[in-house]
Amino acid sequence: MGEVEISALAYVKMCLHAARYPHAAVNGLFLAPAPRSGECLCLTDCVPLFHSHLALSVMLEVALNQVDVWGAQAGLVVAGYYHANAAVNDQSNI
């Protein structure tokens, strides 16, 4: 099984996206340099997408295509997806 690392930048961007919109579900994409066989997948950046209704839609398809094109120009591939549910009223003990 391959290893996956996440950079501090990608992790912080994801956490800040969720913290900024605790009342809404959020999602986004992770970008990484294209890994070679046997190498660790290093998630180097994060692109926050939405903080509202997260159903599959035309907006999501357009966003995925835009991130894919932008990442390809920077030598990156879409390597992951994150989703965080709304947590503003979560009173559960963890």
N, CA, C and O atoms as a GROMACS GRO file, in nm:
protein
  376
    1MET      N    1   0.084  -0.117   0.000
    1MET     CA    2   0.000   0.000   0.000
    1MET      C    3   0.089   0.124   0.000
    1MET      O    4   0.189   0.127   0.071
    2GLY      N    5   0.055   0.225  -0.077
    2GLY     CA    6   0.136   0.345  -0.088
    2GLY      C    7   0.117   0.440   0.029
    2GLY      O    8   0.013   0.442   0.094
    3GLU      N    9   0.220   0.517   0.053
    3GLU     CA   10   0.215   0.617   0.158
    3GLU      C   11   0.160   0.748   0.104
    3GLU      O   12   0.175   0.780  -0.014
    4VAL      N   13   0.096   0.824   0.193
    4VAL     CA   14   0.044   0.955   0.158
    4VAL      C   15   0.090   1.054   0.264
    4VAL      O   16   0.076   1.028   0.384
    5GLU      N   17   0.145   1.166   0.221
    5GLU     CA   18   0.184   1.274   0.311
    5GLU      C   19   0.103   1.397   0.273
    5GLU      O   20   0.066   1.416   0.157
    6ILE      N   21   0.075   1.481   0.373
    6ILE     CA   22   0.004   1.606   0.347
    6ILE      C   23   0.090   1.721   0.399
    6ILE      O   24   0.138   1.718   0.512
    7SER      N   25   0.108   1.821   0.316
    7SER     CA   26   0.190   1.935   0.355
    7SER      C   27   0.114   2.020   0.456
    7SER      O   28  -0.009   2.015   0.464
    8ALA      N   29   0.188   2.100   0.531
    8ALA     CA   30   0.126   2.190   0.628
    8ALA      C   31   0.033   2.289   0.558
    8ALA      O   32  -0.075   2.320   0.609
    9LEU      N   33   0.074   2.338   0.441
    9LEU     CA   34  -0.009   2.433   0.367
    9LEU      C   35  -0.144   2.372   0.331
    9LEU      O   36  -0.248   2.434   0.353
   10ALA      N   37  -0.143   2.251   0.276
   10ALA     CA   38  -0.268   2.185   0.237
   10ALA      C   39  -0.356   2.158   0.358
   10ALA      O   40  -0.478   2.178   0.352
   11TYR      N   41  -0.296   2.114   0.468
   11TYR     CA   42  -0.371   2.082   0.588
   11TYR      C   43  -0.435   2.208   0.648
   11TYR      O   44  -0.552   2.206   0.686
   12VAL      N   45  -0.358   2.315   0.656
   12VAL     CA   46  -0.409   2.439   0.715
   12VAL      C   47  -0.520   2.499   0.629
   12VAL      O   48  -0.620   2.547   0.682
   13LYS      N   49  -0.503   2.497   0.496
   13LYS     CA   50  -0.608   2.550   0.409
   13LYS      C   51  -0.738   2.473   0.426
   13LYS      O   52  -0.846   2.533   0.429
   14MET      N   53  -0.729   2.341   0.439
   14MET     CA   54  -0.848   2.260   0.459
   14MET      C   55  -0.914   2.293   0.593
   14MET      O   56  -1.036   2.311   0.600
   15CYS      N   57  -0.835   2.300   0.700
   15CYS     CA   58  -0.889   2.329   0.833
   15CYS      C   59  -0.950   2.468   0.840
   15CYS      O   60  -1.056   2.487   0.900
   16LEU      N   61  -0.884   2.566   0.780
   16LEU     CA   62  -0.937   2.702   0.782
   16LEU      C   63  -1.066   2.713   0.702
   16LEU      O   64  -1.156   2.789   0.739
   17HIS      N   65  -1.078   2.638   0.595
   17HIS     CA   66  -1.202   2.638   0.517
   17HIS      C   67  -1.317   2.586   0.604
   17HIS      O   68  -1.424   2.646   0.606
   18ALA      N   69  -1.295   2.476   0.675
   18ALA     CA   70  -1.398   2.421   0.762
   18ALA      C   71  -1.427   2.514   0.880
   18ALA      O   72  -1.543   2.528   0.920
   19ALA      N   73  -1.324   2.577   0.936
   19ALA     CA   74  -1.343   2.666   1.050
   19ALA      C   75  -1.417   2.794   1.011
   19ALA      O   76  -1.494   2.848   1.091
   20ARG      N   77  -1.393   2.842   0.891
   20ARG     CA   78  -1.458   2.966   0.846
   20ARG      C   79  -1.607   2.947   0.824
   20ARG      O   80  -1.684   3.042   0.841
   21TYR      N   81  -1.649   2.826   0.789
   21TYR     CA   82  -1.790   2.798   0.760
   21TYR      C   83  -1.840   2.681   0.844
   21TYR      O   84  -1.877   2.577   0.788
   22PRO      N   85  -1.843   2.695   0.979
   22PRO     CA   86  -1.886   2.582   1.063
   22PRO      C   87  -2.034   2.548   1.047
   22PRO      O   88  -2.077   2.439   1.082
   23HIS      N   89  -2.111   2.642   0.995
   23HIS     CA   90  -2.255   2.622   0.977
   23HIS      C   91  -2.288   2.548   0.847
   23HIS      O   92  -2.405   2.516   0.823
   24ALA      N   93  -2.190   2.523   0.764
   24ALA     CA   94  -2.214   2.462   0.634
   24ALA      C   95  -2.117   2.348   0.608
   24ALA      O   96  -2.005   2.346   0.659
   25ALA      N   97  -2.162   2.253   0.528
   25ALA     CA   98  -2.070   2.149   0.482
   25ALA      C   99  -1.974   2.211   0.382
   25ALA      O  100  -2.013   2.296   0.302
   26VAL      N  101  -1.849   2.169   0.386
   26VAL     CA  102  -1.748   2.223   0.295
   26VAL      C  103  -1.680   2.108   0.222
   26VAL      O  104  -1.678   1.994   0.269
   27ASN      N  105  -1.623   2.140   0.106
   27ASN     CA  106  -1.545   2.039   0.034
   27ASN      C  107  -1.437   2.107  -0.048
   27ASN      O  108  -1.440   2.228  -0.070
   28GLY      N  109  -1.342   2.028  -0.093
   28GLY     CA  110  -1.232   2.080  -0.173
   28GLY      C  111  -1.147   1.967  -0.226
   28GLY      O  112  -1.175   1.849  -0.205
   29LEU      N  113  -1.042   2.006  -0.296
   29LEU     CA  114  -0.954   1.910  -0.362
   29LEU      C  115  -0.811   1.924  -0.313
   29LEU      O  116  -0.767   2.033  -0.276
   30PHE      N  117  -0.738   1.813  -0.312
   30PHE     CA  118  -0.596   1.814  -0.284
   30PHE      C  119  -0.520   1.797  -0.414
   30PHE      O  120  -0.561   1.721  -0.502
   31LEU      N  121  -0.410   1.868  -0.427
   31LEU     CA  122  -0.324   1.860  -0.544
   31LEU      C  123  -0.188   1.804  -0.504
   31LEU      O  124  -0.141   1.826  -0.392
   32ALA      N  125  -0.126   1.733  -0.597
   32ALA     CA  126   0.006   1.674  -0.571
   32ALA      C  127   0.081   1.661  -0.702
   32ALA      O  128   0.021   1.652  -0.809
   33PRO      N  129   0.215   1.662  -0.694
   33PRO     CA  130   0.292   1.628  -0.814
   33PRO      C  131   0.258   1.484  -0.853
   33PRO      O  132   0.235   1.399  -0.767
   34ALA      N  133   0.255   1.456  -0.982
   34ALA     CA  134   0.225   1.319  -1.027
   34ALA      C  135   0.328   1.223  -0.968
   34ALA      O  136   0.448   1.239  -0.994
   35PRO      N  137   0.284   1.125  -0.890
   35PRO     CA  138   0.380   1.034  -0.826
   35PRO      C  139   0.434   0.931  -0.925
   35PRO      O  140   0.366   0.889  -1.018
   36ARG      N  141   0.557   0.893  -0.903
   36ARG     CA  142   0.616   0.784  -0.980
   36ARG      C  143   0.585   0.654  -0.907
   36ARG      O  144   0.548   0.655  -0.790
   37SER      N  145   0.599   0.545  -0.976
   37SER     CA  146   0.570   0.415  -0.917
   37SER      C  147   0.652   0.392  -0.790
   37SER      O  148   0.774   0.407  -0.791
   38GLY      N  149   0.584   0.357  -0.682
   38GLY     CA  150   0.652   0.327  -0.557
   38GLY      C  151   0.684   0.448  -0.471
   38GLY      O  152   0.728   0.431  -0.357
   39GLU      N  153   0.662   0.568  -0.521
   39GLU     CA  154   0.690   0.688  -0.443
   39GLU      C  155   0.572   0.724  -0.355
   39GLU      O  156   0.458   0.684  -0.380
   40CYS      N  157   0.601   0.800  -0.252
   40CYS     CA  158   0.499   0.853  -0.163
   40CYS      C  159   0.419   0.961  -0.236
   40CYS      O  160   0.476   1.041  -0.309
   41LEU      N  161   0.289   0.963  -0.215
   41LEU     CA  162   0.204   1.067  -0.271
   41LEU      C  163   0.204   1.184  -0.172
   41LEU      O  164   0.157   1.169  -0.060
   42CYS      N  165   0.257   1.297  -0.212
   42CYS     CA  166   0.269   1.414  -0.124
   42CYS      C  167   0.167   1.520  -0.166
   42CYS      O  168   0.184   1.586  -0.269
   43LEU      N  169   0.062   1.535  -0.086
   43LEU     CA  170  -0.040   1.636  -0.113
   43LEU      C  171   0.018   1.772  -0.077
   43LEU      O  172   0.037   1.802   0.041
   44THR      N  173   0.045   1.853  -0.177
   44THR     CA  174   0.117   1.978  -0.154
   44THR      C  175   0.028   2.101  -0.145
   44THR      O  176   0.069   2.202  -0.088
   45ASP      N  177  -0.093   2.094  -0.198
   45ASP     CA  178  -0.180   2.211  -0.195
   45ASP      C  179  -0.325   2.166  -0.186
   45ASP      O  180  -0.358   2.050  -0.211
   46CYS      N  181  -0.409   2.259  -0.150
   46CYS     CA  182  -0.551   2.234  -0.132
   46CYS      C  183  -0.628   2.345  -0.200
   46CYS      O  184  -0.591   2.462  -0.190
   47VAL      N  185  -0.734   2.310  -0.269
   47VAL     CA  186  -0.820   2.410  -0.334
   47VAL      C  187  -0.960   2.396  -0.274
   47VAL      O  188  -1.033   2.304  -0.310
   48PRO      N  189  -0.998   2.487  -0.184
   48PRO     CA  190  -1.135   2.483  -0.130
   48PRO      C  191  -1.235   2.509  -0.243
   48PRO      O  192  -1.214   2.596  -0.326
   49LEU      N  193  -1.343   2.433  -0.245
   49LEU     CA  194  -1.442   2.450  -0.351
   49LEU      C  195  -1.568   2.519  -0.300
   49LEU      O  196  -1.592   2.636  -0.330
   50PHE      N  197  -1.650   2.447  -0.224
   50PHE     CA  198  -1.781   2.500  -0.188
   50PHE      C  199  -1.803   2.496  -0.037
   50PHE      O  200  -1.740   2.418   0.035
   51HIS      N  201  -1.891   2.581   0.008
   51HIS     CA  202  -1.935   2.582   0.147
   51HIS      C  203  -2.086   2.608   0.150
   51HIS      O  204  -2.136   2.693   0.223
   52SER      N  205  -2.153   2.532   0.069
   52SER     CA  206  -2.299   2.542   0.061
   52SER      C  207  -2.352   2.407   0.018
   52SER      O  208  -2.294   2.304   0.053
   53HIS      N  209  -2.458   2.404  -0.056
   53HIS     CA  210  -2.516   2.279  -0.104
   53HIS      C  211  -2.411   2.201  -0.183
   53HIS      O  212  -2.353   2.254  -0.278
   54LEU      N  213  -2.387   2.076  -0.145
   54LEU     CA  214  -2.277   2.000  -0.204
   54LEU      C  215  -2.321   1.892  -0.302
   54LEU      O  216  -2.242   1.802  -0.335
   55ALA      N  217  -2.442   1.899  -0.350
   55ALA     CA  218  -2.487   1.798  -0.447
   55ALA      C  219  -2.404   1.809  -0.575
   55ALA      O  220  -2.356   1.916  -0.610
   56LEU      N  221  -2.390   1.698  -0.642
   56LEU     CA  222  -2.320   1.700  -0.771
   56LEU      C  223  -2.398   1.789  -0.866
   56LEU      O  224  -2.519   1.773  -0.883
   57SER      N  225  -2.330   1.881  -0.925
   57SER     CA  226  -2.399   1.979  -1.008
   57SER      C  227  -2.306   2.027  -1.118
   57SER      O  228  -2.190   1.987  -1.126
   58VAL      N  229  -2.360   2.111  -1.201
   58VAL     CA  230  -2.280   2.171  -1.308
   58VAL      C  231  -2.167   2.254  -1.248
   58VAL      O  232  -2.055   2.253  -1.301
   59MET      N  233  -2.195   2.326  -1.138
   59MET     CA  234  -2.090   2.408  -1.075
   59MET      C  235  -1.973   2.322  -1.030
   59MET      O  236  -1.857   2.361  -1.048
   60LEU      N  237  -2.001   2.206  -0.974
   60LEU     CA  238  -1.894   2.117  -0.929
   60LEU      C  239  -1.815   2.064  -1.048
   60LEU      O  240  -1.692   2.058  -1.043
   61GLU      N  241  -1.883   2.027  -1.153
   61GLU     CA  242  -1.814   1.978  -1.273
   61GLU      C  243  -1.723   2.085  -1.332
   61GLU      O  244  -1.610   2.055  -1.371
   62VAL      N  245  -1.770   2.208  -1.338
   62VAL     CA  246  -1.688   2.318  -1.390
   62VAL      C  247  -1.569   2.342  -1.298
   62VAL      O  248  -1.457   2.360  -1.346
   63ALA      N  249  -1.592   2.341  -1.167
   63ALA     CA  250  -1.482   2.362  -1.071
   63ALA      C  251  -1.376   2.253  -1.085
   63ALA      O  252  -1.257   2.283  -1.084
   64LEU      N  253  -1.418   2.129  -1.098
   64LEU     CA  254  -1.323   2.019  -1.114
   64LEU      C  255  -1.240   2.036  -1.241
   64LEU      O  256  -1.119   2.014  -1.239
   65ASN      N  257  -1.304   2.075  -1.349
   65ASN     CA  258  -1.230   2.097  -1.474
   65ASN      C  259  -1.133   2.213  -1.461
   65ASN      O  260  -1.020   2.204  -1.510
   66GLN      N  261  -1.174   2.322  -1.397
   66GLN     CA  262  -1.085   2.437  -1.381
   66GLN      C  263  -0.964   2.402  -1.296
   66GLN      O  264  -0.852   2.439  -1.330
   67VAL      N  265  -0.986   2.331  -1.186
   67VAL     CA  266  -0.874   2.292  -1.099
   67VAL      C  267  -0.782   2.196  -1.173
   67VAL      O  268  -0.660   2.205  -1.159
   68ASP      N  269  -0.838   2.105  -1.250
   68ASP     CA  270  -0.757   2.010  -1.326
   68ASP      C  271  -0.668   2.082  -1.427
   68ASP      O  272  -0.550   2.050  -1.440
   69VAL      N  273  -0.723   2.179  -1.499
   69VAL     CA  274  -0.645   2.255  -1.598
   69VAL      C  275  -0.539   2.339  -1.529
   69VAL      O  276  -0.424   2.342  -1.572
   70TRP      N  277  -0.577   2.409  -1.421
   70TRP     CA  278  -0.481   2.492  -1.348
   70TRP      C  279  -0.369   2.407  -1.290
   70TRP      O  280  -0.252   2.444  -1.297
   71GLY      N  281  -0.405   2.292  -1.232
   71GLY     CA  282  -0.304   2.203  -1.175
   71GLY      C  283  -0.210   2.149  -1.280
   71GLY      O  284  -0.089   2.140  -1.257
   72ALA      N  285  -0.263   2.114  -1.396
   72ALA     CA  286  -0.177   2.062  -1.504
   72ALA      C  287  -0.076   2.167  -1.548
   72ALA      O  288   0.038   2.133  -1.579
   73GLN      N  289  -0.115   2.293  -1.550
   73GLN     CA  290  -0.022   2.400  -1.586
   73GLN      C  291   0.088   2.415  -1.482
   73GLN      O  292   0.199   2.458  -1.514
   74ALA      N  293   0.058   2.381  -1.358
   74ALA     CA  294   0.155   2.391  -1.250
   74ALA      C  295   0.227   2.258  -1.226
   74ALA      O  296   0.307   2.248  -1.133
   75GLY      N  297   0.200   2.157  -1.308
   75GLY     CA  298   0.264   2.027  -1.291
   75GLY      C  299   0.204   1.945  -1.179
   75GLY      O  300   0.272   1.859  -1.122
   76LEU      N  301   0.078   1.969  -1.146
   76LEU     CA  302   0.011   1.898  -1.037
   76LEU      C  303  -0.109   1.821  -1.090
   76LEU      O  304  -0.164   1.852  -1.195
   77VAL      N  305  -0.148   1.719  -1.015
   77VAL     CA  306  -0.267   1.642  -1.048
   77VAL      C  307  -0.364   1.647  -0.930
   77VAL      O  308  -0.322   1.666  -0.816
   78VAL      N  309  -0.491   1.631  -0.959
   78VAL     CA  310  -0.590   1.621  -0.852
   78VAL      C  311  -0.570   1.485  -0.787
   78VAL      O  312  -0.585   1.381  -0.853
   79ALA      N  313  -0.536   1.485  -0.658
   79ALA     CA  314  -0.497   1.361  -0.592
   79ALA      C  315  -0.588   1.324  -0.475
   79ALA      O  316  -0.572   1.217  -0.416
   80GLY      N  317  -0.682   1.411  -0.441
   80GLY     CA  318  -0.768   1.380  -0.328
   80GLY      C  319  -0.883   1.477  -0.317
   80GLY      O  320  -0.886   1.580  -0.383
   81TYR      N  321  -0.976   1.440  -0.232
   81TYR     CA  322  -1.098   1.518  -0.209
   81TYR      C  323  -1.122   1.521  -0.060
   81TYR      O  324  -1.099   1.422   0.009
   82TYR      N  325  -1.169   1.633  -0.007
   82TYR     CA  326  -1.209   1.637   0.133
   82TYR      C  327  -1.351   1.689   0.144
   82TYR      O  328  -1.399   1.765   0.060
   83HIS      N  329  -1.417   1.646   0.251
   83HIS     CA  330  -1.553   1.687   0.280
   83HIS      C  331  -1.566   1.695   0.431
   83HIS      O  332  -1.525   1.603   0.502
   84ALA      N  333  -1.621   1.804   0.481
   84ALA     CA  334  -1.646   1.818   0.624
   84ALA      C  335  -1.791   1.859   0.642
   84ALA      O  336  -1.837   1.956   0.581
   85ASN      N  337  -1.864   1.785   0.724
   85ASN     CA  338  -2.003   1.817   0.749
   85ASN      C  339  -2.015   1.942   0.835
   85ASN      O  340  -1.920   1.982   0.902
   86ALA      N  341  -2.131   2.003   0.832
   86ALA     CA  342  -2.159   2.119   0.918
   86ALA      C  343  -2.145   2.075   1.063
   86ALA      O  344  -2.197   1.970   1.100
   87ALA      N  345  -2.078   2.154   1.145
   87ALA     CA  346  -2.051   2.113   1.283
   87ALA      C  347  -2.088   2.218   1.386
   87ALA      O  348  -2.054   2.202   1.503
   88VAL      N  349  -2.156   2.324   1.347
   88VAL     CA  350  -2.182   2.432   1.441
   88VAL      C  351  -2.270   2.386   1.558
   88VAL      O  352  -2.256   2.439   1.668
   89ASN      N  353  -2.359   2.292   1.537
   89ASN     CA  354  -2.448   2.244   1.643
   89ASN      C  355  -2.410   2.107   1.695
   89ASN      O  356  -2.490   2.044   1.765
   90ASP      N  357  -2.292   2.059   1.664
   90ASP     CA  358  -2.248   1.927   1.708
   90ASP      C  359  -2.212   1.930   1.855
   90ASP      O  360  -2.117   1.997   1.895
   91GLN      N  361  -2.288   1.859   1.937
   91GLN     CA  362  -2.266   1.856   2.081
   91GLN      C  363  -2.214   1.719   2.128
   91GLN      O  364  -2.215   1.691   2.248
   92SER      N  365  -2.170   1.636   2.036
   92SER     CA  366  -2.124   1.502   2.072
   92SER      C  367  -1.989   1.509   2.143
   92SER      O  368  -1.908   1.598   2.119
   93ASN      N  369  -1.968   1.412   2.230
   93ASN     CA  370  -1.839   1.400   2.300
   93ASN      C  371  -1.748   1.312   2.216
   93ASN      O  372  -1.785   1.203   2.175
   94ILE      N  373  -1.630   1.361   2.191
   94ILE     CA  374  -1.536   1.284   2.110
   94ILE      C  375  -1.428   1.228   2.199
   94ILE      O  376  -1.338   1.159   2.151
   0.00000   0.00000   0.00000
